[in-house]
Amino acid sequence: MEAKIAFGTGGLRGIMGDESGCINHHVIQHVTHGLTKIILTDDAPKSVGVAYDTRFKSDEFAQIVCDVLSAFGINVYIFDRPMPTPMLSHAIRLMNLGWGVCITASHNPQEYNGYKVYDFNGVQVTDYLAARIANSINSLAENESVPDIKKDLIKIFDNRVIDAYFKQIINFVGVETEQKPFPIVYSALYGAGANVVPIVLEKLGFSPVCIQQEADGAFGGLKTPNPEEPTVFKAALIEAEKKGATLILATDPDCDRVGVMVRTKQGFELLSGNQIGALLIDYLAQTRGCKPGDTVISTIVSGQLGEFVAKSYGLEFVRLLTGFKYIGEYIVNLPEDKQFFFGYEESYGFLAGDGARDKDAVIASALIVKMAAYYDTKEMSLLDRWHELCEKHGYCLEVLHSFDVSQDKQHEIMKQLRNDTIDGATRRDDYLDGINGLPVANVMKIYFENPDNAIVYDNWVAVRPSGTESKLKTYIGVCTRTYKEAKDSLVELKDRIRQTLKMT
């Protein structure tokens, strides 16, 4: 019996249930069986690290993974409690394991779960390896059985692995030695971050007020535990007012994304992933310095300010396809004369240091708090510094909008964008052609003339169909000399692309 959910570059993700097309015990066993065949024929070590988040059945699914792998004679290491996916990535590298599996559906609603696979570099598998795994899963015979479990091959990760993860973050970020009171509220959104983020912040010299720390697959009733959504900060905002906090952080269930709210005179404001990325590039370059060959890596749908800031410090800047797996892959393949400096996505994924090779909300949280404390000593907020950067480089604003569109309609829209004249467009980059050596992707990026004559950079829209869901994503970015002009330009470009796509 074949798994009914396709294994892709993001692994598996779907609604849990006994029905066909759902994530369940059989699907997890079937997929792991297929993965096992690749592990046994691959050159990488025959050992696997396993992690899981706080979702319903995550621990059960993780145990099934361990059982199947051990049955085929593969050594397995598993955490004894929910742990962040970046800690798994770090553990793979630290222990020279061949592979990793994490049971998580990231920031999806509680009905979902999923299955991520990592290679020996601690990088989530990309196109070629994902295709091999998918083929192996699909080639399994319906009655192909799994041998008896070998429990002696299943071991718990030693606490020294966890301590090493903490140590590399603390060594990179640096302990705060001259800190004035800096109240912070941190929410784990009932996820794995509760087991790690408060410990790291305390080791760094901070005293966060921690809420929503208990493991809960229902996520306290939240519609979706996504720190990109302002609604998930409701409880944190109440606590921040009680404690007089100036900064709020929230991480998603597998703790690879972090959202940030900053106190302003008007109340708290949610920073975008693009704002955080630009601020962290600036902060790291200011406080750590940089050298020739230092490289910042981002994506084709991330905003412009981070690139402007990076280049102003002499940093190299690279854009890849959407998905942090491509950033991780790029890092491990950097030539000897290049060094990884920082990586980020607009969707709240950030990475620094030499620990994980996937987005890491633990080190990102530590850096954000340290950065906020740094500017607090200058009587500035993170938003104050962002405005300073915009005054220098231009006000860059972005927005992501998803349309509910059928697969057939998505195909029609992409065909239209490729063939029709688009009013005001200065050029089109079609990633179906494999631009700049990137893998082929069904993404179109359209540039529009900037009405602000003082800015030489075009405004832009990237259109990306889901491929598996009835979702068409549009990423829109503008850059002008003033904040008001940027907001107006963003509204105008949103309306224009809506008309172009014939969306109501």
Secondary structure, 3 states (H helix, E strand, C coil): CCCCCCCECCEEEEEECCCCCCECHHHHHHHHHHHHHHHHHCCCCCEEEEEECCCCCHHHHHHHHHHHHHHCCCEEEECCCCCCHHHHHHHHHHHCCCEEEEECCCCCCCCEEEEEEECCCCCECCHHHHHHHHHHHHCCCCCCCCCCCCHHHEEECCHHHHHHHHHHHHHHHCCCCCCCCCCEEEECCCCHHHHCHHHHHHHCCCCCEEECCCCCCCHHHCCCCCCCCHHHHHHHHHHHHHHCCCEEEEECCCCCCEEEEEEECCEEEECCHHHHHHHHHHHHHHHHCCCCCEEEEEECCCCCHHHHHHHHCCCEEEEECCCHHHHHHHHHCCCCCCEEEEEEECCCEEECCCCCCCCCHHHHHHHHHHHHHHHHCCCCCHHHHHHHHHHHHCEEEEEEEEEECCHHHHHHHHHHHHHCCCCCEEEEEEHHHCHHHCCCCCCEEEEECCCCCCCCCCEEEEEEECCCCCEEEEEEEEEECCHHHHHHHHHHHHHHHHHHCCCC
